[in-house]
Amino acid sequence: MDGVRYKVREVLDKSKIEAFLQQARIGHLGMVDGQLPYVVPLNFVWTNGKLYFHGATGGRRNQVMSANAEVCFTVCEEYGTITDPVPAKTDTAYMSVIVFGKAEPVADLDEATHMLQEMIHKYVPGYYKRPLPKQHVDKYRSAVFGGPVQVYRIDPQHITAKENPIEEEKMFKPGLTV
């Protein structure tokens, strides 16, 4: 597996990568559908060193993963434009992480419940007053959208991360000119 080409932007700090994956809200699941790429934006959670997502069991995404479980999951956040008097040196402040691995269905009810509880904590913190019961998850996995909902896990085989940090004094703001 190739590493990051632009080494000056490579992030190797695992705690920084973990923190980024825990707070980012949208990721893009990349798959290979025969000879074509197929990418789907998803909500996700990063917990216990694994990436989780869920959705209805039908549809193209699940068919593609059934045929080829090798995936990558890309998470990127753009923080603004870094200005420079030389137009060619204008750049973007960002952080991105790519997780490579296999997307595996989660059959274990305890693991699925933990993942869905983590998703609730991430996307609607404090909204529910009590923990998600396993019975609800079991019913949810078999009744929503007229068919089962499947939880998936990606155990990372390789992770790459890059960052171009914010340079406060150079960040573009409307009305700023050279």
Rosetta constraint file for C-alpha pairs under 8 A:
AtomPair CA 1 CA 158 HARMONIC 7.68 0.50
AtomPair CA 3 CA 160 HARMONIC 6.70 0.50
AtomPair CA 4 CA 10 HARMONIC 6.22 0.50
AtomPair CA 4 CA 160 HARMONIC 6.63 0.50
AtomPair CA 4 CA 161 HARMONIC 7.53 0.50
AtomPair CA 4 CA 162 HARMONIC 7.52 0.50
AtomPair CA 6 CA 10 HARMONIC 6.74 0.50
AtomPair CA 9 CA 162 HARMONIC 5.13 0.50
AtomPair CA 9 CA 163 HARMONIC 5.16 0.50
AtomPair CA 9 CA 164 HARMONIC 6.09 0.50
AtomPair CA 10 CA 160 HARMONIC 7.73 0.50
AtomPair CA 10 CA 161 HARMONIC 5.83 0.50
AtomPair CA 10 CA 162 HARMONIC 4.46 0.50
AtomPair CA 10 CA 163 HARMONIC 6.47 0.50
AtomPair CA 11 CA 16 HARMONIC 7.98 0.50
AtomPair CA 11 CA 17 HARMONIC 7.52 0.50
AtomPair CA 11 CA 160 HARMONIC 7.61 0.50
AtomPair CA 11 CA 161 HARMONIC 5.11 0.50
AtomPair CA 11 CA 162 HARMONIC 5.21 0.50
AtomPair CA 11 CA 163 HARMONIC 6.50 0.50
AtomPair CA 12 CA 17 HARMONIC 7.83 0.50
AtomPair CA 12 CA 161 HARMONIC 7.19 0.50
AtomPair CA 13 CA 17 HARMONIC 6.45 0.50
AtomPair CA 14 CA 18 HARMONIC 6.04 0.50
AtomPair CA 15 CA 19 HARMONIC 6.08 0.50
AtomPair CA 16 CA 20 HARMONIC 6.14 0.50
AtomPair CA 17 CA 21 HARMONIC 6.19 0.50
AtomPair CA 17 CA 97 HARMONIC 7.34 0.50
AtomPair CA 17 CA 161 HARMONIC 7.18 0.50
AtomPair CA 18 CA 22 HARMONIC 6.12 0.50
AtomPair CA 18 CA 46 HARMONIC 7.73 0.50
AtomPair CA 18 CA 49 HARMONIC 7.90 0.50
AtomPair CA 19 CA 23 HARMONIC 6.39 0.50
AtomPair CA 20 CA 24 HARMONIC 6.01 0.50
AtomPair CA 21 CA 45 HARMONIC 7.66 0.50
AtomPair CA 21 CA 46 HARMONIC 5.97 0.50
AtomPair CA 21 CA 75 HARMONIC 7.48 0.50
AtomPair CA 21 CA 97 HARMONIC 7.83 0.50
AtomPair CA 22 CA 45 HARMONIC 6.58 0.50
AtomPair CA 22 CA 46 HARMONIC 5.45 0.50
AtomPair CA 22 CA 47 HARMONIC 7.51 0.50
AtomPair CA 23 CA 122 HARMONIC 7.73 0.50
AtomPair CA 24 CA 75 HARMONIC 7.21 0.50
AtomPair CA 24 CA 76 HARMONIC 7.91 0.50
AtomPair CA 24 CA 77 HARMONIC 7.52 0.50
AtomPair CA 25 CA 43 HARMONIC 6.11 0.50
AtomPair CA 25 CA 44 HARMONIC 7.00 0.50
AtomPair CA 25 CA 123 HARMONIC 7.89 0.50
AtomPair CA 26 CA 41 HARMONIC 6.62 0.50
AtomPair CA 26 CA 42 HARMONIC 5.66 0.50
AtomPair CA 26 CA 43 HARMONIC 5.05 0.50
AtomPair CA 26 CA 44 HARMONIC 6.79 0.50
AtomPair CA 26 CA 75 HARMONIC 6.72 0.50
AtomPair CA 27 CA 41 HARMONIC 5.62 0.50
AtomPair CA 27 CA 42 HARMONIC 5.42 0.50
AtomPair CA 27 CA 43 HARMONIC 6.44 0.50
AtomPair CA 27 CA 44 HARMONIC 6.91 0.50
AtomPair CA 27 CA 73 HARMONIC 6.48 0.50
AtomPair CA 27 CA 74 HARMONIC 5.53 0.50
AtomPair CA 27 CA 75 HARMONIC 4.53 0.50
AtomPair CA 27 CA 76 HARMONIC 7.31 0.50
AtomPair CA 28 CA 39 HARMONIC 6.19 0.50
AtomPair CA 28 CA 40 HARMONIC 5.38 0.50
AtomPair CA 28 CA 41 HARMONIC 4.28 0.50
AtomPair CA 28 CA 42 HARMONIC 6.02 0.50
AtomPair CA 28 CA 73 HARMONIC 5.50 0.50
AtomPair CA 28 CA 74 HARMONIC 5.11 0.50
AtomPair CA 28 CA 75 HARMONIC 6.46 0.50
AtomPair CA 29 CA 39 HARMONIC 5.37 0.50
AtomPair CA 29 CA 40 HARMONIC 5.17 0.50
AtomPair CA 29 CA 41 HARMONIC 6.25 0.50
AtomPair CA 29 CA 42 HARMONIC 7.08 0.50
AtomPair CA 29 CA 71 HARMONIC 6.94 0.50
AtomPair CA 29 CA 72 HARMONIC 6.02 0.50
AtomPair CA 29 CA 73 HARMONIC 4.52 0.50
AtomPair CA 29 CA 74 HARMONIC 6.56 0.50
AtomPair CA 30 CA 37 HARMONIC 7.02 0.50
AtomPair CA 30 CA 38 HARMONIC 5.88 0.50
AtomPair CA 30 CA 39 HARMONIC 4.43 0.50
AtomPair CA 30 CA 40 HARMONIC 6.75 0.50
AtomPair CA 30 CA 71 HARMONIC 5.61 0.50
AtomPair CA 30 CA 72 HARMONIC 5.08 0.50
AtomPair CA 30 CA 73 HARMONIC 5.92 0.50
AtomPair CA 30 CA 74 HARMONIC 7.57 0.50
AtomPair CA 31 CA 37 HARMONIC 5.89 0.50
AtomPair CA 31 CA 38 HARMONIC 5.19 0.50
AtomPair CA 31 CA 39 HARMONIC 6.19 0.50
AtomPair CA 31 CA 64 HARMONIC 7.06 0.50
AtomPair CA 31 CA 65 HARMONIC 7.12 0.50
AtomPair CA 31 CA 68 HARMONIC 7.77 0.50
AtomPair CA 31 CA 69 HARMONIC 7.96 0.50
AtomPair CA 31 CA 70 HARMONIC 6.98 0.50
AtomPair CA 31 CA 71 HARMONIC 5.04 0.50
AtomPair CA 31 CA 72 HARMONIC 6.87 0.50
AtomPair CA 32 CA 36 HARMONIC 5.85 0.50
AtomPair CA 32 CA 37 HARMONIC 4.79 0.50
AtomPair CA 32 CA 38 HARMONIC 6.01 0.50
AtomPair CA 32 CA 64 HARMONIC 7.02 0.50
AtomPair CA 32 CA 68 HARMONIC 6.99 0.50
AtomPair CA 32 CA 70 HARMONIC 7.87 0.50
AtomPair CA 32 CA 71 HARMONIC 7.55 0.50
AtomPair CA 33 CA 37 HARMONIC 5.87 0.50
AtomPair CA 33 CA 38 HARMONIC 6.19 0.50
AtomPair CA 33 CA 64 HARMONIC 5.52 0.50
AtomPair CA 33 CA 68 HARMONIC 7.84 0.50
AtomPair CA 40 CA 61 HARMONIC 7.73 0.50
AtomPair CA 42 CA 53 HARMONIC 7.25 0.50
AtomPair CA 43 CA 53 HARMONIC 6.57 0.50
AtomPair CA 44 CA 51 HARMONIC 6.96 0.50
AtomPair CA 44 CA 52 HARMONIC 5.61 0.50
AtomPair CA 44 CA 53 HARMONIC 4.72 0.50
AtomPair CA 44 CA 54 HARMONIC 7.79 0.50
AtomPair CA 44 CA 119 HARMONIC 7.03 0.50
AtomPair CA 45 CA 51 HARMONIC 5.82 0.50
AtomPair CA 45 CA 52 HARMONIC 5.31 0.50
AtomPair CA 45 CA 53 HARMONIC 6.64 0.50
AtomPair CA 45 CA 115 HARMONIC 7.28 0.50
AtomPair CA 45 CA 118 HARMONIC 6.76 0.50
AtomPair CA 45 CA 119 HARMONIC 5.89 0.50
AtomPair CA 45 CA 122 HARMONIC 7.54 0.50
AtomPair CA 46 CA 50 HARMONIC 5.61 0.50
AtomPair CA 46 CA 51 HARMONIC 4.53 0.50
AtomPair CA 46 CA 52 HARMONIC 6.35 0.50
AtomPair CA 47 CA 51 HARMONIC 6.51 0.50
AtomPair CA 47 CA 52 HARMONIC 7.77 0.50
AtomPair CA 47 CA 115 HARMONIC 7.72 0.50
AtomPair CA 47 CA 118 HARMONIC 7.68 0.50
AtomPair CA 49 CA 155 HARMONIC 7.66 0.50
AtomPair CA 49 CA 156 HARMONIC 7.82 0.50
AtomPair CA 50 CA 153 HARMONIC 6.72 0.50
AtomPair CA 50 CA 154 HARMONIC 5.94 0.50
AtomPair CA 50 CA 155 HARMONIC 5.29 0.50
AtomPair CA 50 CA 156 HARMONIC 6.61 0.50
AtomPair CA 51 CA 153 HARMONIC 5.70 0.50
AtomPair CA 51 CA 154 HARMONIC 5.13 0.50
AtomPair CA 51 CA 155 HARMONIC 6.83 0.50
AtomPair CA 51 CA 156 HARMONIC 7.78 0.50
AtomPair CA 52 CA 115 HARMONIC 6.74 0.50
AtomPair CA 52 CA 151 HARMONIC 7.09 0.50
AtomPair CA 52 CA 152 HARMONIC 5.57 0.50
AtomPair CA 52 CA 153 HARMONIC 4.59 0.50
AtomPair CA 52 CA 154 HARMONIC 6.37 0.50
AtomPair CA 53 CA 151 HARMONIC 5.94 0.50
AtomPair CA 53 CA 152 HARMONIC 5.44 0.50
AtomPair CA 53 CA 153 HARMONIC 6.80 0.50
AtomPair CA 54 CA 149 HARMONIC 6.98 0.50
AtomPair CA 54 CA 150 HARMONIC 5.54 0.50
AtomPair CA 54 CA 151 HARMONIC 4.25 0.50
AtomPair CA 54 CA 152 HARMONIC 5.80 0.50
AtomPair CA 55 CA 149 HARMONIC 5.39 0.50
AtomPair CA 55 CA 150 HARMONIC 5.63 0.50
AtomPair CA 55 CA 151 HARMONIC 6.75 0.50
AtomPair CA 56 CA 144 HARMONIC 7.70 0.50
AtomPair CA 56 CA 145 HARMONIC 6.72 0.50
AtomPair CA 56 CA 147 HARMONIC 7.17 0.50
AtomPair CA 56 CA 148 HARMONIC 6.26 0.50
AtomPair CA 56 CA 149 HARMONIC 4.32 0.50
AtomPair CA 56 CA 150 HARMONIC 6.03 0.50
AtomPair CA 57 CA 62 HARMONIC 6.25 0.50
AtomPair CA 57 CA 147 HARMONIC 7.21 0.50
AtomPair CA 57 CA 148 HARMONIC 5.83 0.50
AtomPair CA 57 CA 149 HARMONIC 5.35 0.50
AtomPair CA 57 CA 150 HARMONIC 5.55 0.50
AtomPair CA 58 CA 62 HARMONIC 6.31 0.50
AtomPair CA 58 CA 63 HARMONIC 7.52 0.50
AtomPair CA 59 CA 63 HARMONIC 6.48 0.50
AtomPair CA 60 CA 64 HARMONIC 6.02 0.50
AtomPair CA 61 CA 65 HARMONIC 6.26 0.50
AtomPair CA 62 CA 66 HARMONIC 6.01 0.50
AtomPair CA 63 CA 67 HARMONIC 6.41 0.50
AtomPair CA 64 CA 68 HARMONIC 6.16 0.50
AtomPair CA 64 CA 69 HARMONIC 7.74 0.50
AtomPair CA 65 CA 69 HARMONIC 4.59 0.50
AtomPair CA 65 CA 70 HARMONIC 7.45 0.50
AtomPair CA 65 CA 71 HARMONIC 7.94 0.50
AtomPair CA 65 CA 103 HARMONIC 6.93 0.50
AtomPair CA 69 CA 102 HARMONIC 4.94 0.50
AtomPair CA 69 CA 103 HARMONIC 5.23 0.50
AtomPair CA 69 CA 104 HARMONIC 7.00 0.50
AtomPair CA 70 CA 100 HARMONIC 7.67 0.50
AtomPair CA 70 CA 101 HARMONIC 5.80 0.50
AtomPair CA 70 CA 102 HARMONIC 4.48 0.50
AtomPair CA 70 CA 103 HARMONIC 6.60 0.50
AtomPair CA 71 CA 100 HARMONIC 6.02 0.50
AtomPair CA 71 CA 101 HARMONIC 5.67 0.50
AtomPair CA 71 CA 102 HARMONIC 5.68 0.50
AtomPair CA 71 CA 103 HARMONIC 6.47 0.50
AtomPair CA 72 CA 98 HARMONIC 6.46 0.50
AtomPair CA 72 CA 99 HARMONIC 5.44 0.50
AtomPair CA 72 CA 100 HARMONIC 4.38 0.50
AtomPair CA 72 CA 101 HARMONIC 6.33 0.50
AtomPair CA 73 CA 98 HARMONIC 5.54 0.50
AtomPair CA 73 CA 99 HARMONIC 5.08 0.50
AtomPair CA 73 CA 100 HARMONIC 6.54 0.50
AtomPair CA 74 CA 96 HARMONIC 7.18 0.50
AtomPair CA 74 CA 97 HARMONIC 5.79 0.50
AtomPair CA 74 CA 98 HARMONIC 4.44 0.50
AtomPair CA 74 CA 99 HARMONIC 6.49 0.50
AtomPair CA 75 CA 96 HARMONIC 5.54 0.50
AtomPair CA 75 CA 97 HARMONIC 5.31 0.50
AtomPair CA 75 CA 98 HARMONIC 6.44 0.50
AtomPair CA 76 CA 94 HARMONIC 7.14 0.50
AtomPair CA 76 CA 95 HARMONIC 5.73 0.50
AtomPair CA 76 CA 96 HARMONIC 4.12 0.50
AtomPair CA 76 CA 97 HARMONIC 6.46 0.50
AtomPair CA 77 CA 94 HARMONIC 5.56 0.50
AtomPair CA 77 CA 95 HARMONIC 5.59 0.50
AtomPair CA 77 CA 96 HARMONIC 6.46 0.50
AtomPair CA 78 CA 92 HARMONIC 7.14 0.50
AtomPair CA 78 CA 93 HARMONIC 6.06 0.50
AtomPair CA 78 CA 94 HARMONIC 4.40 0.50
AtomPair CA 78 CA 95 HARMONIC 6.84 0.50
AtomPair CA 79 CA 92 HARMONIC 7.33 0.50
AtomPair CA 79 CA 93 HARMONIC 5.11 0.50
AtomPair CA 79 CA 94 HARMONIC 5.35 0.50
AtomPair CA 79 CA 166 HARMONIC 6.93 0.50
AtomPair CA 80 CA 92 HARMONIC 5.92 0.50
AtomPair CA 80 CA 93 HARMONIC 5.49 0.50
AtomPair CA 80 CA 94 HARMONIC 7.52 0.50
AtomPair CA 80 CA 166 HARMONIC 7.71 0.50
AtomPair CA 80 CA 171 HARMONIC 6.70 0.50
AtomPair CA 80 CA 172 HARMONIC 7.08 0.50
AtomPair CA 81 CA 90 HARMONIC 7.22 0.50
AtomPair CA 81 CA 91 HARMONIC 5.84 0.50
AtomPair CA 81 CA 92 HARMONIC 4.53 0.50
AtomPair CA 81 CA 93 HARMONIC 6.02 0.50
AtomPair CA 81 CA 171 HARMONIC 5.70 0.50
AtomPair CA 81 CA 172 HARMONIC 5.51 0.50
AtomPair CA 82 CA 90 HARMONIC 5.74 0.50
AtomPair CA 82 CA 91 HARMONIC 5.03 0.50
AtomPair CA 82 CA 92 HARMONIC 5.54 0.50
AtomPair CA 82 CA 93 HARMONIC 6.37 0.50
AtomPair CA 82 CA 166 HARMONIC 7.39 0.50
AtomPair CA 82 CA 167 HARMONIC 6.80 0.50
AtomPair CA 82 CA 170 HARMONIC 5.35 0.50
AtomPair CA 82 CA 171 HARMONIC 4.63 0.50
AtomPair CA 82 CA 172 HARMONIC 6.05 0.50
AtomPair CA 83 CA 87 HARMONIC 7.95 0.50
AtomPair CA 83 CA 89 HARMONIC 7.52 0.50
AtomPair CA 83 CA 90 HARMONIC 4.81 0.50
AtomPair CA 83 CA 91 HARMONIC 6.67 0.50
AtomPair CA 83 CA 170 HARMONIC 5.30 0.50
AtomPair CA 83 CA 171 HARMONIC 5.94 0.50
AtomPair CA 83 CA 172 HARMONIC 5.84 0.50
AtomPair CA 84 CA 89 HARMONIC 5.78 0.50
AtomPair CA 84 CA 90 HARMONIC 5.16 0.50
AtomPair CA 84 CA 170 HARMONIC 7.14 0.50
AtomPair CA 85 CA 89 HARMONIC 7.80 0.50
AtomPair CA 85 CA 90 HARMONIC 7.97 0.50
AtomPair CA 85 CA 178 HARMONIC 6.38 0.50
AtomPair CA 86 CA 90 HARMONIC 7.05 0.50
AtomPair CA 92 CA 164 HARMONIC 7.08 0.50
AtomPair CA 93 CA 163 HARMONIC 7.43 0.50
AtomPair CA 93 CA 164 HARMONIC 4.90 0.50
AtomPair CA 93 CA 165 HARMONIC 5.30 0.50
AtomPair CA 93 CA 166 HARMONIC 5.22 0.50
AtomPair CA 93 CA 167 HARMONIC 7.86 0.50
AtomPair CA 94 CA 163 HARMONIC 5.56 0.50
AtomPair CA 94 CA 164 HARMONIC 5.26 0.50
AtomPair CA 94 CA 165 HARMONIC 6.33 0.50
AtomPair CA 94 CA 166 HARMONIC 7.58 0.50
AtomPair CA 95 CA 161 HARMONIC 7.38 0.50
AtomPair CA 95 CA 162 HARMONIC 5.68 0.50
AtomPair CA 95 CA 163 HARMONIC 4.22 0.50
AtomPair CA 95 CA 164 HARMONIC 6.45 0.50
AtomPair CA 95 CA 165 HARMONIC 7.55 0.50
AtomPair CA 96 CA 161 HARMONIC 5.56 0.50
AtomPair CA 96 CA 162 HARMONIC 5.34 0.50
AtomPair CA 96 CA 163 HARMONIC 6.42 0.50
AtomPair CA 97 CA 159 HARMONIC 7.04 0.50
AtomPair CA 97 CA 160 HARMONIC 5.68 0.50
AtomPair CA 97 CA 161 HARMONIC 4.26 0.50
AtomPair CA 97 CA 162 HARMONIC 6.56 0.50
AtomPair CA 98 CA 159 HARMONIC 5.66 0.50
AtomPair CA 98 CA 160 HARMONIC 5.30 0.50
AtomPair CA 98 CA 161 HARMONIC 6.38 0.50
AtomPair CA 99 CA 156 HARMONIC 5.93 0.50
AtomPair CA 99 CA 157 HARMONIC 7.64 0.50
AtomPair CA 99 CA 158 HARMONIC 6.16 0.50
AtomPair CA 99 CA 159 HARMONIC 4.64 0.50
AtomPair CA 99 CA 160 HARMONIC 6.78 0.50
AtomPair CA 100 CA 156 HARMONIC 5.64 0.50
AtomPair CA 100 CA 157 HARMONIC 5.70 0.50
AtomPair CA 100 CA 158 HARMONIC 5.17 0.50
AtomPair CA 100 CA 159 HARMONIC 6.11 0.50
AtomPair CA 101 CA 154 HARMONIC 5.83 0.50
AtomPair CA 101 CA 155 HARMONIC 5.87 0.50
AtomPair CA 101 CA 156 HARMONIC 4.90 0.50
AtomPair CA 101 CA 157 HARMONIC 4.94 0.50
AtomPair CA 101 CA 158 HARMONIC 6.90 0.50
AtomPair CA 102 CA 153 HARMONIC 8.00 0.50
AtomPair CA 102 CA 154 HARMONIC 5.55 0.50
AtomPair CA 102 CA 155 HARMONIC 6.63 0.50
AtomPair CA 102 CA 156 HARMONIC 7.68 0.50
AtomPair CA 103 CA 152 HARMONIC 6.11 0.50
AtomPair CA 103 CA 153 HARMONIC 5.60 0.50
AtomPair CA 103 CA 154 HARMONIC 4.75 0.50
AtomPair CA 103 CA 155 HARMONIC 7.58 0.50
AtomPair CA 104 CA 152 HARMONIC 5.41 0.50
AtomPair CA 104 CA 153 HARMONIC 5.30 0.50
AtomPair CA 104 CA 154 HARMONIC 6.36 0.50
AtomPair CA 105 CA 150 HARMONIC 6.65 0.50
AtomPair CA 105 CA 151 HARMONIC 5.89 0.50
AtomPair CA 105 CA 152 HARMONIC 4.42 0.50
AtomPair CA 105 CA 153 HARMONIC 6.34 0.50
AtomPair CA 106 CA 111 HARMONIC 7.19 0.50
AtomPair CA 106 CA 112 HARMONIC 6.39 0.50
AtomPair CA 106 CA 150 HARMONIC 7.27 0.50
AtomPair CA 106 CA 151 HARMONIC 5.41 0.50
AtomPair CA 106 CA 152 HARMONIC 5.38 0.50
AtomPair CA 106 CA 153 HARMONIC 6.39 0.50
AtomPair CA 107 CA 112 HARMONIC 7.38 0.50
AtomPair CA 107 CA 151 HARMONIC 7.92 0.50
AtomPair CA 108 CA 112 HARMONIC 6.23 0.50
AtomPair CA 109 CA 113 HARMONIC 5.95 0.50
AtomPair CA 109 CA 134 HARMONIC 6.99 0.50
AtomPair CA 109 CA 137 HARMONIC 7.60 0.50
AtomPair CA 109 CA 138 HARMONIC 6.89 0.50
AtomPair CA 110 CA 114 HARMONIC 6.13 0.50
AtomPair CA 110 CA 134 HARMONIC 7.17 0.50
AtomPair CA 111 CA 115 HARMONIC 6.17 0.50
AtomPair CA 112 CA 116 HARMONIC 6.19 0.50
AtomPair CA 112 CA 137 HARMONIC 7.50 0.50
AtomPair CA 112 CA 151 HARMONIC 6.26 0.50
AtomPair CA 113 CA 117 HARMONIC 6.04 0.50
AtomPair CA 113 CA 132 HARMONIC 7.14 0.50
AtomPair CA 113 CA 133 HARMONIC 7.63 0.50
AtomPair CA 113 CA 134 HARMONIC 5.96 0.50
AtomPair CA 113 CA 137 HARMONIC 6.00 0.50
AtomPair CA 114 CA 118 HARMONIC 6.15 0.50
AtomPair CA 115 CA 119 HARMONIC 6.24 0.50
AtomPair CA 116 CA 120 HARMONIC 6.28 0.50
AtomPair CA 116 CA 132 HARMONIC 7.96 0.50
AtomPair CA 116 CA 137 HARMONIC 7.95 0.50
AtomPair CA 117 CA 121 HARMONIC 6.27 0.50
AtomPair CA 117 CA 131 HARMONIC 7.11 0.50
AtomPair CA 117 CA 132 HARMONIC 6.09 0.50
AtomPair CA 118 CA 122 HARMONIC 6.16 0.50
AtomPair CA 119 CA 123 HARMONIC 6.07 0.50
AtomPair CA 120 CA 124 HARMONIC 5.38 0.50
AtomPair CA 120 CA 125 HARMONIC 6.49 0.50
AtomPair CA 121 CA 125 HARMONIC 4.48 0.50
AtomPair CA 121 CA 126 HARMONIC 7.06 0.50
AtomPair CA 124 CA 128 HARMONIC 7.96 0.50
AtomPair CA 132 CA 136 HARMONIC 7.00 0.50
AtomPair CA 132 CA 137 HARMONIC 7.41 0.50
AtomPair CA 133 CA 137 HARMONIC 6.67 0.50
AtomPair CA 134 CA 138 HARMONIC 6.13 0.50
AtomPair CA 135 CA 139 HARMONIC 6.20 0.50
AtomPair CA 136 CA 140 HARMONIC 5.90 0.50
AtomPair CA 137 CA 141 HARMONIC 5.96 0.50
AtomPair CA 138 CA 142 HARMONIC 6.63 0.50
AtomPair CA 139 CA 143 HARMONIC 5.94 0.50
AtomPair CA 140 CA 144 HARMONIC 5.63 0.50
AtomPair CA 140 CA 148 HARMONIC 7.50 0.50
AtomPair CA 140 CA 149 HARMONIC 6.88 0.50
AtomPair CA 141 CA 148 HARMONIC 4.96 0.50
AtomPair CA 141 CA 149 HARMONIC 4.41 0.50
AtomPair CA 141 CA 150 HARMONIC 6.27 0.50
AtomPair CA 142 CA 147 HARMONIC 5.83 0.50
AtomPair CA 142 CA 148 HARMONIC 3.91 0.50
AtomPair CA 142 CA 149 HARMONIC 6.14 0.50
AtomPair CA 143 CA 147 HARMONIC 5.33 0.50
AtomPair CA 143 CA 148 HARMONIC 5.67 0.50
AtomPair CA 143 CA 149 HARMONIC 7.48 0.50
AtomPair CA 144 CA 148 HARMONIC 6.33 0.50
AtomPair CA 144 CA 149 HARMONIC 6.42 0.50
AtomPair CA 145 CA 149 HARMONIC 7.67 0.50
AtomPair CA 166 CA 171 HARMONIC 7.21 0.50
AtomPair CA 167 CA 171 HARMONIC 6.14 0.50
AtomPair CA 172 CA 176 HARMONIC 6.58 0.50
